[in-house]
Amino acid sequence: MQTSDKGTFPETAREGWPKIMNSEGWAGFYKGIKPLWMRQVPYTMVKFGAFENTVKAFYANIFTAPKASYS
């Protein structure tokens, strides 16, 4: 909406919502969700795995007391 020429697309969501609904239906609001998930899901899995392995490494090599003793 911000980069389009004046008059080519509505400037507010209130104006844009009916235009998208009429031209594409509900699917128009979810067009980008599959590419988003294709990027986000693997990233989140790697981030979670790296975090868990980092925590394991910290408790194995840096923190010597049992994990339950830390707050």
Contacts in CASP RR format, 6 or more apart in sequence:
PFRMAT RR
TARGET T0000
AUTHOR 0000-0000-0000
METHOD contacts of the structure
MODEL  1
MQTSDKGTFPETAREGWPKIMNSEGWAGFYKGIKPLWMRQVPYTMVKFGA
FENTVKAFYANIFTAPKASYS
1 9 0 8 1.000
1 10 0 8 1.000
1 11 0 8 1.000
1 16 0 8 1.000
9 16 0 8 1.000
9 19 0 8 1.000
10 16 0 8 1.000
10 19 0 8 1.000
20 28 0 8 1.000
20 29 0 8 1.000
24 31 0 8 1.000
59 67 0 8 1.000
63 70 0 8 1.000
END
